[in-house]
């Protein structure tokens, strides 16, 4: 077990370790547990219930039973529960941030920011709950009236990732509850504690029994498949890898389950010759290293105009020299560990392959003397546009830089990826910013900024990055069906 401080032990002790079902925390039906690792040491923090297929079905049973009453709950009441959840999360920012850093590894300052970001989704959708509207119009022949209404799609399965364990849960749960849907959440086995903390807060905020169930399991494939096969499940929202998303889409087709998929990314970070280089470097640090580089929106490949290539690369590497790698609970640390050894191995493989092709690592951070899953942050130049370090999603703190000469060349490389989640453009030319944004095959573009996420903005991608949108006023549309009523007149 990891050696813990008094505050760390207290935070871990307070979070539920079981499965939430009908308002109560229960053990797995098999009595099995799974360990949650501290990625900064590789040692086990705590054990949590390891759900079976039977546990998952019991959670869906409870959600199905609670669905009619929850759908009939006045929107204002649903919204007030979400609002109270926002307030409680805001009050407990420090405890939630420490919990997240312990199980995921990100620096504590970033965890604090994620708690605030996650809480904002509950505030946003508390306000959207009362804005679900329909329409009234006269049919073209004047003989009837066309009335539309929006109704909850029904019980939902929400599958959340390990890299943003609070924010991704809130971004899915908020609109589902606002729309009147009940929910079963399958949190990532690496980071279940943050989801358990959200579930406990929602219960404290007044969420009725059965509306939310949690399923943490080491048998994700069989557990999720069993729920998808149940005809009572009407909606699946998944954030994770493209490969798993494709499999879930195939499984969901048989039951025609409503599907939202937020999958992998390979975001280009584009610096044109007229860009403010110092500002671009500032934003590149955020776009690349936020969440230890483990983000689907992370800048994955840097395309820099050849006229400013040396300046950008030099200044970027100088900023990497100031990074402090270590356990995220240390306030001085600016870069934490990766989630597990497999993640470290993947990064090392990609960097080694690029170097073998002729790329140069111009700077890499020293690593702490620890048994944890640490990976050096590196700036790599002279990278081939076809290198796997450019074409694969790195999911780690490595910045490959490629020089370009023309806008057409740049767009050809940027759009060659199967992914299409995010992109970043740095230029002082407004016409170019709009023109290139329109031509980039992505769902989101940051112009002169390296952070995109905002509860009030639609989040999602195209191509192999998935479909559907989360956040904004459109986020709730993923959880409702439009019903048409034809009213005879005269």
C-alpha positions as CSV (number, residue, x, y, z in Angstrom):
1,X,0.0,0.0,0.0
2,X,1.1,3.6,-0.7
3,X,2.4,5.5,2.3
4,X,-0.2,8.3,2.8
5,X,-0.3,11.6,4.7
6,X,-3.1,12.1,7.2
7,X,-5.1,14.3,4.8
8,X,-4.7,11.7,1.9
9,X,-5.8,8.9,4.2
10,X,-8.8,10.9,5.3
11,X,-9.9,11.7,1.8
12,X,-9.6,8.0,0.7
13,X,-11.4,6.8,3.8
14,X,-14.4,9.1,3.2
15,X,-15.2,8.0,-0.4
16,X,-17.6,5.0,-0.8
17,X,-15.9,1.8,-2.0
18,X,-19.0,-0.2,-3.0
19,X,-21.6,0.0,-5.8
20,X,-24.4,2.5,-5.6
21,X,-27.8,0.8,-6.0
22,X,-31.2,2.2,-5.0
23,X,-29.6,4.9,-2.9
24,X,-27.4,2.4,-0.9
25,X,-23.7,1.4,-1.3
26,X,-23.4,-2.4,-1.5
27,X,-20.7,-4.9,-2.1
28,X,-20.3,-6.9,-5.3
29,X,-22.5,-9.9,-5.4
30,X,-19.4,-12.0,-5.7
31,X,-17.6,-10.3,-2.9
32,X,-14.7,-9.5,-5.3
33,X,-12.7,-6.3,-5.2
34,X,-10.2,-4.6,-7.4
35,X,-7.3,-2.4,-6.5
36,X,-7.0,1.3,-7.3
37,X,-3.3,2.2,-8.0
38,X,-1.4,5.4,-7.1
39,X,0.3,5.9,-10.5
40,X,3.1,7.9,-8.9
41,X,4.2,4.8,-7.0
42,X,2.5,1.9,-8.7
43,X,1.2,0.7,-5.4
44,X,-2.4,0.1,-4.4
45,X,-4.3,3.0,-2.7
46,X,-7.6,1.2,-1.8
47,X,-9.8,-1.7,-2.9
48,X,-13.3,-1.1,-4.4
49,X,-16.1,-3.5,-5.3
50,X,-15.6,-5.4,-8.5
51,X,-19.0,-5.6,-10.1
52,X,-20.3,-8.7,-11.9
53,X,-22.8,-8.9,-14.8
54,X,-25.5,-9.6,-12.2
55,X,-24.6,-6.4,-10.4
56,X,-24.8,-4.4,-13.6
57,X,-28.2,-5.9,-14.4
58,X,-29.4,-5.1,-10.9
59,X,-28.3,-1.4,-11.4
60,X,-30.3,-1.3,-14.6
61,X,-33.3,-2.9,-12.9
62,X,-33.2,0.0,-10.4
63,X,-32.9,2.6,-13.2
64,X,-35.8,1.1,-15.1
65,X,-38.0,1.1,-12.0
66,X,-37.1,4.7,-11.2
67,X,-37.5,6.0,-14.8
68,X,-41.2,6.9,-14.8
69,X,-41.2,8.9,-11.5
70,X,-37.9,10.7,-12.4
71,X,-39.3,11.6,-15.9
72,X,-42.4,13.0,-14.2
73,X,-40.4,15.0,-11.7
74,X,-40.8,18.7,-12.4
75,X,-37.8,20.1,-14.3
76,X,-37.3,22.7,-11.7
77,X,-36.8,20.0,-9.0
78,X,-34.4,18.1,-11.2
79,X,-32.5,21.4,-11.8
80,X,-32.3,22.2,-8.1
81,X,-30.7,18.8,-7.4
82,X,-28.1,19.6,-10.1
83,X,-27.6,23.1,-8.6
84,X,-27.0,21.7,-5.1
85,X,-24.5,19.3,-6.5
86,X,-22.6,22.2,-8.1
87,X,-22.6,24.0,-4.8
88,X,-21.4,21.0,-2.8
89,X,-18.6,20.2,-5.3
90,X,-17.5,23.8,-5.2
91,X,-17.4,23.7,-1.4
92,X,-15.4,20.5,-1.4
93,X,-13.0,21.4,-4.2
94,X,-9.8,20.7,-2.2
95,X,-10.9,17.2,-1.1
96,X,-12.1,16.2,-4.5
97,X,-9.0,17.5,-6.1
98,X,-6.8,15.5,-3.8
99,X,-8.8,12.4,-4.4
100,X,-8.4,12.8,-8.2
101,X,-4.7,13.4,-8.0
102,X,-4.2,10.3,-5.8
103,X,-5.9,8.0,-8.3
104,X,-5.1,9.6,-11.6
105,X,-1.8,11.4,-11.0
106,X,-2.3,14.9,-12.4
107,X,-0.8,17.9,-10.6
108,X,-3.0,19.1,-7.7
109,X,-3.5,22.5,-9.4
110,X,-4.9,20.9,-12.5
111,X,-7.2,18.7,-10.3
112,X,-8.6,21.8,-8.6
113,X,-9.4,23.2,-12.1
114,X,-11.1,20.0,-13.1
115,X,-13.3,20.0,-10.1
116,X,-14.4,23.5,-10.9
117,X,-14.9,22.6,-14.6
118,X,-16.9,19.5,-13.6
119,X,-19.1,21.4,-11.2
120,X,-19.9,23.9,-13.9
121,X,-21.6,21.2,-15.9
122,X,-24.0,20.6,-13.1
123,X,-24.7,24.3,-12.9
124,X,-25.1,24.6,-16.6
125,X,-27.5,21.7,-17.0
126,X,-29.5,22.8,-13.9
127,X,-30.4,25.8,-16.0
128,X,-31.0,23.8,-19.1
129,X,-33.5,21.5,-17.3
130,X,-36.2,24.1,-17.4
131,X,-35.5,25.1,-21.1
132,X,-36.6,21.9,-22.8
133,X,-39.2,23.3,-25.1
134,X,-41.5,22.1,-27.9
135,X,-43.3,23.9,-30.7
136,X,-46.8,24.7,-32.0
137,X,-47.4,25.5,-35.6
138,X,-50.2,25.4,-38.2
139,X,-50.1,22.6,-40.8
140,X,-49.6,24.0,-44.4
141,X,-53.2,23.1,-45.3
142,X,-54.5,24.8,-42.2
143,X,-56.6,21.8,-41.1
144,X,-54.4,20.7,-38.1
145,X,-51.9,21.9,-35.6
146,X,-48.4,20.5,-35.4
147,X,-47.3,20.1,-31.8
148,X,-43.9,18.8,-30.7
149,X,-42.6,17.9,-27.3
150,X,-39.3,16.6,-26.0
151,X,-39.3,13.6,-23.7
152,X,-36.4,11.7,-22.0
153,X,-35.0,8.8,-24.1
154,X,-35.0,6.5,-21.1
155,X,-32.5,4.6,-19.0
156,X,-28.9,5.4,-20.0
157,X,-25.5,3.7,-19.7
158,X,-22.7,6.2,-19.4
159,X,-19.1,4.9,-19.8
160,X,-16.5,7.3,-18.5
161,X,-12.7,7.4,-19.0
162,X,-9.9,7.5,-16.5
163,X,-8.2,10.7,-17.7
164,X,-10.8,13.3,-16.6
165,X,-12.8,11.2,-14.0
166,X,-14.8,14.0,-12.6
167,X,-15.4,16.2,-15.7
168,X,-16.4,13.4,-18.1
169,X,-18.8,12.0,-15.5
170,X,-20.4,15.4,-14.9
171,X,-20.6,16.2,-18.7
172,X,-22.7,13.1,-19.2
173,X,-24.7,12.9,-15.9
174,X,-25.7,16.5,-16.0
175,X,-27.7,16.5,-19.2
176,X,-29.1,13.0,-18.6
177,X,-30.6,14.1,-15.3
178,X,-31.8,17.4,-16.7
179,X,-33.6,15.6,-19.4
180,X,-35.3,13.2,-17.0
181,X,-33.3,10.1,-17.8
182,X,-32.1,7.6,-15.2
183,X,-28.5,6.5,-15.4
184,X,-26.1,3.6,-14.8
185,X,-22.4,4.8,-14.8
186,X,-19.5,2.5,-15.6
187,X,-16.5,4.3,-14.4
188,X,-13.0,3.4,-15.5
189,X,-11.4,0.9,-13.2
190,X,-8.2,3.0,-12.9
191,X,-10.1,6.0,-11.4
192,X,-13.4,4.9,-9.9
193,X,-13.1,7.0,-6.7
194,X,-13.9,10.3,-8.3
195,X,-17.1,8.9,-9.7
196,X,-18.0,7.5,-6.4
197,X,-17.5,10.9,-4.9
198,X,-19.9,12.5,-7.4
199,X,-22.5,9.8,-6.8
200,X,-22.3,10.4,-3.0
201,X,-22.7,14.1,-3.5
202,X,-25.7,13.7,-5.9
203,X,-27.3,11.5,-3.3
204,X,-26.7,14.1,-0.6
205,X,-28.1,16.7,-2.9
206,X,-31.5,14.9,-2.9
207,X,-31.3,12.6,-6.0
208,X,-34.0,9.9,-5.6
209,X,-33.1,6.3,-5.0
210,X,-32.5,4.3,-8.2
211,X,-32.0,7.3,-10.5
212,X,-28.2,6.7,-10.4
213,X,-26.3,3.4,-10.2
214,X,-22.6,2.9,-10.3
215,X,-20.7,-0.1,-11.7
216,X,-17.0,-0.4,-11.3
217,X,-15.6,-3.6,-12.8
218,X,-12.5,-5.4,-14.0
219,X,-14.8,-7.2,-16.5
220,X,-15.8,-4.1,-18.5
221,X,-16.4,-5.9,-21.8
222,X,-18.8,-8.5,-20.5
223,X,-20.6,-6.1,-18.1
224,X,-21.1,-3.4,-20.8
225,X,-22.2,-5.9,-23.4
226,X,-24.8,-7.4,-21.0
227,X,-26.4,-4.0,-20.6
228,X,-26.3,-3.2,-24.3
229,X,-28.1,-6.4,-25.0
230,X,-30.9,-5.5,-22.6
231,X,-33.8,-4.0,-24.6
232,X,-34.7,-1.7,-21.7
233,X,-31.5,0.3,-22.1
234,X,-32.2,3.2,-24.6
235,X,-29.0,5.3,-24.6
236,X,-25.3,4.7,-24.5
237,X,-22.7,7.5,-24.1
238,X,-19.0,6.5,-24.3
239,X,-15.8,8.3,-24.0
240,X,-12.7,6.3,-24.7
241,X,-10.6,4.8,-27.5
242,X,-11.8,4.6,-31.1
243,X,-11.3,0.8,-31.2
244,X,-13.7,0.3,-28.2
245,X,-16.1,2.9,-29.6
246,X,-16.3,1.0,-32.9
247,X,-17.1,-2.2,-31.0
248,X,-19.8,-0.6,-29.0
249,X,-21.4,0.9,-32.1
250,X,-21.6,-2.5,-33.6
251,X,-23.1,-4.0,-30.4
252,X,-25.6,-1.1,-30.1
253,X,-26.9,-1.5,-33.7
254,X,-28.9,-4.6,-33.0
255,X,-31.1,-2.8,-30.4
256,X,-30.9,0.6,-32.2
257,X,-29.7,2.2,-29.0
258,X,-29.1,5.9,-29.1
259,X,-25.3,6.4,-29.2
260,X,-22.9,9.2,-28.4
261,X,-19.2,8.6,-28.9
262,X,-16.3,10.8,-27.9
263,X,-13.3,8.9,-29.1
264,X,-9.6,9.4,-29.9
265,X,-7.9,12.5,-31.2
266,X,-4.8,13.7,-33.0
267,X,-5.0,17.4,-32.7
268,X,-2.7,19.5,-35.0
269,X,-1.2,22.7,-33.4
270,X,-0.5,25.0,-36.3
271,X,1.8,28.0,-36.0
272,X,1.8,30.3,-39.0
273,X,4.6,32.8,-39.9
274,X,2.8,35.8,-38.6
275,X,1.9,34.3,-35.2
276,X,2.8,35.8,-31.8
277,X,5.4,33.1,-31.0
278,X,5.7,33.8,-27.3
279,X,1.9,33.5,-27.0
280,X,1.9,30.4,-29.1
281,X,4.5,28.8,-26.9
282,X,2.4,29.7,-23.8
283,X,-0.6,28.1,-25.3
284,X,1.3,25.1,-26.6
285,X,2.3,24.3,-23.0
286,X,-1.4,24.1,-22.1
287,X,-2.5,22.3,-25.2
288,X,0.3,19.7,-24.9
289,X,0.9,19.1,-21.2
290,X,-2.5,19.6,-19.6
291,X,-3.4,16.4,-17.8
292,X,0.2,15.1,-18.3
293,X,-0.6,15.0,-22.1
294,X,-3.3,12.4,-21.5
295,X,-6.2,14.2,-23.2
296,X,-8.0,13.5,-26.4
297,X,-7.8,17.2,-27.2
298,X,-4.1,17.4,-26.5
299,X,-1.9,19.0,-29.2
300,X,-0.5,15.8,-30.7
301,X,1.5,17.1,-33.6
302,X,3.0,20.6,-34.1
303,X,3.1,22.1,-37.6
304,X,5.3,25.2,-37.6
305,X,6.0,27.4,-40.6
306,X,9.6,27.0,-41.6
307,X,10.3,30.7,-41.2
308,X,9.6,30.6,-37.4
309,X,10.5,26.9,-36.9
310,X,13.8,27.5,-35.0
311,X,12.4,30.3,-32.9
312,X,9.3,28.3,-31.8
313,X,11.3,25.1,-31.2
314,X,13.9,26.8,-29.1
315,X,11.5,28.8,-26.9
316,X,9.2,25.7,-26.5
317,X,12.2,23.5,-25.3
318,X,13.2,26.3,-22.9
319,X,9.7,26.1,-21.3
320,X,10.1,22.3,-21.0
321,X,13.3,22.9,-19.0
322,X,11.2,24.5,-16.2
323,X,8.9,21.5,-15.8
324,X,9.0,19.7,-12.5
325,X,8.1,16.0,-12.7
326,X,6.9,14.1,-9.7
327,X,3.9,13.1,-7.5
328,X,1.0,15.4,-8.2
329,X,0.2,16.0,-4.6
330,X,3.4,18.1,-4.3
331,X,2.5,21.7,-5.1
332,X,5.8,22.3,-6.9
333,X,5.1,19.5,-9.4
334,X,3.9,20.6,-12.8
335,X,3.9,17.2,-14.6
336,X,2.7,14.0,-13.0
337,X,3.0,10.3,-14.0
338,X,1.1,8.5,-16.7
339,X,-1.8,6.3,-15.8
340,X,0.1,2.9,-16.0
341,X,3.1,1.1,-17.4
342,X,1.5,0.3,-20.7
343,X,1.0,4.1,-21.3
344,X,4.7,4.7,-20.6
345,X,5.8,1.8,-22.9
346,X,3.7,3.2,-25.7
347,X,5.3,6.6,-25.5
348,X,8.8,5.2,-25.4
349,X,8.1,3.0,-28.4
350,X,6.8,6.0,-30.5
351,X,9.7,8.2,-29.5
352,X,12.3,5.5,-30.3
353,X,10.8,4.9,-33.7
354,X,10.9,8.6,-34.6
355,X,14.5,8.9,-33.5
356,X,15.4,5.8,-35.6
357,X,13.9,7.6,-38.6
358,X,16.2,10.6,-38.0
359,X,14.2,12.8,-35.5
360,X,16.1,14.6,-32.7
361,X,15.1,14.9,-29.1
362,X,16.2,18.4,-28.3
363,X,15.2,18.3,-24.6
364,X,13.7,15.8,-22.2
365,X,13.0,16.3,-18.5
366,X,14.8,14.3,-15.8
367,X,12.6,11.8,-14.0
368,X,12.2,11.3,-10.3
369,X,13.7,8.3,-8.5
370,X,10.4,6.5,-8.1
371,X,8.7,3.3,-9.0
372,X,5.8,5.1,-10.5
373,X,4.7,5.4,-14.1
374,X,6.7,8.4,-15.1
375,X,7.6,9.4,-18.7
376,X,9.9,12.2,-19.7
377,X,8.5,15.3,-21.3
378,X,10.2,15.8,-24.6
379,X,10.4,18.2,-27.5
380,X,11.3,16.3,-30.7
381,X,12.3,18.1,-34.0
382,X,13.1,16.9,-37.5
383,X,10.1,14.5,-37.3
384,X,8.8,13.0,-40.6
385,X,5.2,13.9,-41.4
386,X,4.5,10.2,-41.7
387,X,6.2,9.2,-38.5
388,X,4.0,7.2,-36.0
389,X,4.8,9.9,-33.5
390,X,2.7,12.2,-35.7
391,X,0.1,9.8,-37.0
392,X,-0.6,7.9,-33.7
393,X,-2.3,9.4,-30.6
394,X,0.6,9.8,-28.2
395,X,-1.3,10.3,-24.9
396,X,1.8,11.5,-23.2
397,X,4.1,14.5,-22.7
398,X,5.9,14.4,-26.1
399,X,5.8,17.2,-28.6
400,X,6.8,16.3,-32.2
401,X,7.5,19.3,-34.4
402,X,7.2,19.3,-38.2
403,X,8.0,22.3,-40.4
404,X,5.8,23.3,-43.3
405,X,6.1,25.8,-46.1
406,X,2.6,26.4,-47.6
407,X,-1.0,26.4,-46.4
408,X,-2.0,23.7,-48.8
409,X,0.9,21.5,-47.6
410,X,-0.2,22.1,-44.0
411,X,-3.8,21.3,-44.7
412,X,-2.9,18.1,-46.5
413,X,-1.0,16.8,-43.5
414,X,-3.5,18.0,-40.9
415,X,-6.4,16.4,-42.7
416,X,-4.7,13.1,-43.5
417,X,-5.5,11.8,-40.0
418,X,-8.4,9.4,-39.4
419,X,-9.1,11.5,-36.3
420,X,-11.0,14.8,-36.3
421,X,-11.6,16.0,-32.8
422,X,-9.7,19.3,-32.3
423,X,-7.2,21.6,-33.9
424,X,-5.3,24.8,-32.8
425,X,-4.4,27.7,-35.1
426,X,-2.0,30.6,-34.3
427,X,-2.0,33.6,-36.7
428,X,-2.7,37.3,-36.6
429,X,-4.6,37.1,-40.0
430,X,-8.3,36.8,-39.3
431,X,-9.1,35.8,-42.9
432,X,-6.6,32.9,-42.7
433,X,-7.9,31.8,-39.3
434,X,-11.5,31.5,-40.7
435,X,-10.4,30.0,-44.0
436,X,-8.2,27.3,-42.4
437,X,-10.7,26.6,-39.6
438,X,-13.4,25.9,-42.3
439,X,-11.1,23.5,-44.2
440,X,-9.8,21.6,-41.1
441,X,-11.7,18.3,-40.8
442,X,-12.3,18.5,-37.0
443,X,-15.2,19.3,-34.7
444,X,-13.5,22.0,-32.7
445,X,-10.9,24.7,-33.5
446,X,-9.0,26.9,-31.0
447,X,-7.8,30.1,-32.6
448,X,-4.9,31.7,-30.7
449,X,-5.8,29.6,-27.7
450,X,-4.7,26.2,-26.5
451,X,-7.7,25.3,-24.3
452,X,-11.1,24.6,-25.8
453,X,-13.3,23.0,-23.2
454,X,-16.2,25.0,-21.8
455,X,-19.6,23.8,-20.5
456,X,-21.3,26.3,-22.6
457,X,-19.7,25.1,-25.8
458,X,-20.5,21.9,-27.9
459,X,-17.7,19.3,-27.5
460,X,-17.2,16.6,-30.0
461,X,-15.5,15.5,-33.2
462,X,-15.9,14.0,-36.7
463,X,-14.5,11.0,-38.5
464,X,-12.9,8.4,-36.2
465,X,-13.2,10.8,-33.2
466,X,-16.9,9.9,-32.9
467,X,-20.2,11.7,-33.1
468,X,-22.7,13.5,-30.9
469,X,-22.0,16.6,-28.8
470,X,-21.6,17.2,-25.1
471,X,-22.1,20.5,-23.3
472,X,-23.9,23.7,-24.5
473,X,-27.6,23.8,-25.2
474,X,-27.2,20.9,-27.7
475,X,-25.8,18.6,-25.0
476,X,-29.3,17.8,-23.6
477,X,-30.6,16.9,-27.1
478,X,-28.6,13.7,-26.9
479,X,-30.9,12.5,-24.1
480,X,-34.4,13.4,-25.5
481,X,-36.7,12.2,-28.2
482,X,-39.0,14.6,-30.1
483,X,-42.6,13.5,-30.1
484,X,-45.0,14.9,-32.7
485,X,-48.7,15.4,-31.9
486,X,-51.2,16.2,-34.7
487,X,-54.2,18.1,-33.4
488,X,-57.3,18.2,-35.6
489,X,-58.9,21.7,-35.8
490,X,-62.3,22.6,-37.2
